[in-house]
């Protein structure tokens, strides 16, 4: 068994999964909608700021939390944004499961 061949097979299986196909389709739709694309980029930036605060052990600034809440509310009114977040979450769950399976097989 060649590990690299197996890795290519896994990559192919992931690309052919319903989770990836749906995520990729919606991601392309988002790329064609400037408003939703900017909202998602802004949300990702704010989430990184939140994660940085959490990792450093500091309380996230209230302003940051307010901006996340406000943007979340705006995104909820955009069906494409909600669809993107749902498909992204489903794909992330699948990928986390794959990483967990590989990690458990390695004993880590």
N, C-alpha and C positions, 0 to 999 in steps of 0.2 A: 504494500500500500504506500503510495506516494502522498505525503502530506500536502504538497502543493496542488496535486490533482484534486484531492478531497476539498481543499479550500476553494478551488475554482468551482467545484460542484456545489458547495454550500452557497457561494456567491450567486450562482445561477438559480438555485432554488429560492433564494431570497428575492432576486429580481422577478421571479415568476410567481411570488406569493401574492395573494389578494391584497394584503396589507401594503406591500410596496407599490403594486400597480395602482391602487386607489390613491395613495399618498402622492405618487409621481404625477398622476393625472390632475389632481387638485393643485399641486405645486405649480404645474404649468399654467393652470387657469389663473392662479394668483399672480404669476409673473406678468400676465396681460391686464391686470387690474391695478393701476398705480396706487390708488387710494388704499386698497386692502393690503397690497404689498408693503407699503410704507407703515401701515398700522402693525403688521406682523413684525417687521424689522424693528420698530420702536418697542414692541412688547418683548422681543427677544433681548434687546439691549437692557431694558428695565429688569428683566428676569436675571440677567447676568449680574447686574448691580446688586440685586437682592441676594443672589447666591454668594457673591463676594462678601457681603455684610455678614451673612450667616456663617460662612467659613471662618471669617476673622473673629467670630464670636461677639460681634457688636450688634446692637439692636438696630434694625433697619430704620432709616429716617422716616418720619411720618409723611413727609413730602413724597418720598419714593412710593410708599404704600398708597397714598392718594392718587398719584399718577397711574399706578398699576390698576387701581380700582376704576378710575375714570376711563382708561383705555379699554379695560375689559368690558365695561358697560357699552362703550361705542362699538366694540367688535361684536358684541352680542346682537347688534342690530344689522349686522352684515352677514347674510347667510353663507357667503363664500368664506369669510373669515372663520366662522364656526365650523364649517365643513373641513377647512384646512386643519384647524386645531384638533378635531376629532380624528382625522386620518393620520395626522402626525402622532397623536397619542397611541393609536392602534399600532402603528409601525414601531414606535419606541418600545411598546410592551413586548412585541415580538422579538425585537433585537435584544432587549434586556433578558428575555427568556433564553435566547441563543447563547448570549454571553454567560449566563448562569449555568447552563448545561455544560458548556466548555470548561468553565471554572471548576465546577464540581467534578468533572472527569479528571481534571488535573490535581484535584485535592486542594484547591485554593479558595 
